[in-house]
Amino acid sequence: MEPLDHLARLIQNASHIAVLSGAGMSTESGIPDFRSANGLFTQNRSFAEVVSIDYFLDCPDGFWDAFRDIFKLKLAGQYEPNAGHRFLAWLEQQGKRVSVLTQNIDGLHHKAGSTEVLEMHGSLMGASCLSCGTQHDLAWVQQHAVPHCRRCNEVIKPDVVLYGEAVPLIERAFDLAVNADLVLVMGSSLEVGPVNMIPVEAARYNVPCALINLSDTRLDRFFEVIIRAPIGETCLALQTQLGAE
């Protein structure tokens, strides 16, 4: 059976699909893969050092300056969902339960209409004060070079999981994956833990796993189906095939 046909059959037979989406999902909406950013770091710091809770606490001004450049914050909120995002929302409309477990922080799954989205690495759409807990939306953040809390004037932290912080939703994500009928990974190199272990754990529970990704991953052996093609192109083909059945 051809990989596309195989995946279409798995989707058709699944009532509950857990989808792990990575940077490759966002790049098809024109969002750069921030891990490949060059020339944006100061004082010879690595990406992981710059986007860390320690650097935020030690040097909030430098943190915010780098954070804005790396994540193109002035453009945040202007990007649009692509065919991959819309396909997952369409599956919901067909009566499937689709649990989106995303590594992305751009909010595009919500924007596309998916209703069950776990943003495991947080979101660019806001920031919070670590001192008093006051939340601030993206519009507030974009108005200030170094945003301070409007309540207590402390520097606020973006609502993303920084290096050195725990991934608060990870246990919930694993639970959803191992209890799904299908785990579908879209656009992830599966290099960043602990999120990359989600399909591995699902496979151990005999949940069929499928991967749509342009490049090989070191965890390919855990997937029943692998499609090496753009996400949008693949999802349009899947939607046409599933809609005709």
C-alpha positions in Angstrom: 0.0 0.0 0.0 1.3 3.5 -0.9 2.2 5.6 2.2 -0.5 8.2 1.4 -3.2 5.5 1.1 -1.9 3.8 4.2 -2.1 7.1 6.2 -5.6 7.9 4.8 -6.8 4.5 6.0 -5.3 5.0 9.5 -7.0 8.4 9.7 -10.3 7.0 8.5 -10.3 4.2 11.1 -9.3 6.5 14.0 -11.8 8.1 16.3 -9.2 9.9 18.3 -6.0 11.3 16.6 -3.2 12.8 18.6 -1.1 15.2 16.5 2.4 16.3 17.4 3.3 19.4 15.3 6.8 20.9 15.1 8.6 23.7 13.4 8.0 22.3 9.9 4.3 23.0 10.4 5.0 26.7 11.0 7.6 27.2 8.2 4.9 26.4 5.6 3.1 29.6 6.9 6.3 31.6 6.3 7.5 31.5 9.9 11.3 31.0 10.1 12.6 28.1 12.1 14.0 30.1 14.9 16.6 27.4 15.8 18.4 28.2 12.5 18.6 32.0 13.3 22.1 33.4 12.6 23.8 36.5 13.9 21.1 37.3 16.5 23.0 36.4 19.6 25.0 38.7 21.8 28.1 38.2 23.9 28.9 34.9 22.1 25.9 33.3 23.8 24.3 30.2 22.2 20.6 30.1 21.3 19.8 27.9 24.3 21.6 30.4 26.6 19.8 33.5 25.1 16.3 31.9 25.3 16.8 30.6 28.9 15.1 31.5 32.2 18.5 32.3 33.6 19.3 34.9 31.0 15.9 36.4 31.4 16.4 36.8 35.1 20.0 37.9 34.8 19.6 40.3 31.9 16.0 41.1 31.0 16.9 43.9 28.7 19.3 41.8 26.7 16.8 38.9 26.7 14.0 40.9 25.3 16.2 42.5 22.6 17.3 39.0 21.4 13.8 37.4 21.9 12.2 40.0 19.6 14.7 39.4 16.8 14.7 35.6 17.1 10.9 35.2 17.1 10.1 38.1 14.8 7.8 39.5 17.5 6.7 42.5 15.4 5.2 40.0 12.9 3.6 37.7 15.5 -0.2 37.6 15.0 0.1 38.4 11.3 0.9 34.9 10.0 -2.0 32.7 8.7 -2.7 29.0 9.1 -1.7 26.8 6.1 -3.3 23.7 4.6 -1.9 21.5 7.3 -3.5 23.5 10.1 -6.8 23.7 8.2 -6.7 19.9 7.6 -6.7 19.2 11.3 -9.6 21.6 11.9 -11.4 19.9 9.0 -10.9 16.5 10.6 -12.7 17.8 13.7 -15.5 19.0 11.5 -15.8 15.4 10.2 -16.4 14.2 13.8 -12.9 13.1 14.7 -11.4 14.0 18.1 -8.1 15.7 17.3 -5.8 16.4 20.2 -3.1 18.8 18.9 0.1 18.6 20.9 2.2 21.4 19.5 5.8 22.5 20.0 5.0 25.7 18.2 4.3 29.0 19.9 2.6 30.9 17.1 -1.1 30.2 17.9 -1.9 29.1 14.4 -3.7 25.9 15.4 -6.2 27.9 17.4 -6.4 30.4 14.5 -7.3 27.6 12.1 -10.1 26.4 14.3 -8.7 23.4 16.2 -10.4 23.3 19.6 -8.2 20.9 21.6 -4.7 22.4 21.5 -1.9 21.8 24.0 0.8 24.4 23.5 3.5 22.5 25.2 6.1 25.2 24.7 3.7 28.1 25.5 2.6 30.9 23.2 3.9 34.2 21.8 0.5 35.7 22.1 1.1 37.1 25.6 3.4 37.6 28.6 3.0 37.4 32.4 4.5 38.9 35.4 6.4 36.5 37.6 5.9 38.7 40.7 2.2 39.4 40.7 0.8 37.1 38.0 -0.7 39.8 35.9 -1.2 38.8 32.2 -0.5 41.0 29.3 -1.6 40.5 25.7 0.6 40.6 22.6 -0.5 44.2 21.7 0.9 45.4 25.1 4.1 43.5 24.6 4.6 45.0 21.1 4.3 48.5 22.4 7.3 48.3 24.7 11.0 47.5 24.0 11.3 45.9 27.4 7.7 45.4 28.7 7.1 46.0 32.3 4.0 44.9 34.3 1.3 47.5 34.2 0.5 46.6 37.8 3.8 46.2 39.7 6.3 47.5 37.1 8.5 44.3 37.1 9.8 43.1 33.7 7.3 40.5 32.4 8.2 37.1 30.9 6.8 35.9 27.6 4.4 33.0 27.9 6.8 30.5 26.4 8.7 27.7 28.0 12.3 28.9 28.2 15.3 26.6 28.4 15.7 25.6 32.0 12.0 25.5 32.7 9.8 22.4 32.9 7.3 21.6 30.2 4.1 21.8 32.3 1.7 20.0 29.9 4.0 17.0 29.1 2.3 14.4 31.2 -1.1 15.3 29.7 0.4 15.1 26.2 1.8 11.6 26.9 -1.5 10.5 28.3 -3.4 11.7 25.2 -1.0 10.0 22.9 -0.9 6.6 24.5 -4.8 6.6 24.6 -5.3 7.7 21.0 -6.1 5.5 18.0 -3.4 7.2 15.9 -0.4 9.5 16.6 0.5 11.7 13.7 3.7 13.7 13.8 3.9 16.7 11.4 7.0 18.7 10.7 9.2 17.7 13.7 12.8 16.6 13.6 12.1 14.9 17.0 15.3 16.2 18.5 13.9 18.1 21.4 13.1 16.2 24.6 10.9 15.2 26.3 8.4 16.0 23.6 10.2 13.8 21.1 9.5 10.7 23.2 5.7 11.0 22.7 5.5 8.8 19.5 8.1 6.4 21.1 5.9 5.9 24.1 2.7 5.6 22.0 4.4 2.9 19.8 5.2 1.0 23.0 1.5 1.0 23.7 0.8 -0.3 20.2 -0.7 2.9 19.0 0.1 3.3 15.2 2.3 6.2 14.5 2.7 8.2 11.3 5.2 10.9 10.3 5.0 13.7 7.7 8.4 15.3 7.6 10.8 16.4 4.8 13.9 14.9 6.5 14.9 11.7 8.3 14.7 11.6 12.1 16.6 9.3 14.4 13.3 7.9 15.6 12.0 6.8 12.2 11.9 3.2 13.3 8.9 3.8 15.5 6.6 4.9 12.7 4.3 2.6 10.7 4.0 5.2 7.9 6.5 7.9 6.8 5.8 10.5 4.2 8.7 12.7 2.9 6.7 15.5 1.4 5.5 19.0 2.3 2.8 19.0 4.9 0.4 21.2 3.0 0.7 19.2 -0.2 0.2 16.0 1.8 -2.8 17.2 3.7 -4.6 18.5 0.6 -4.2 15.1 -0.9 -5.4 13.4 2.2 -8.4 15.7 2.5 -9.3 15.0 -1.1 -9.0 11.3 -0.6 -10.9 11.2 2.7 -13.6 13.5 1.5 -14.3 11.2 -1.5 -14.7 8.1 0.7 
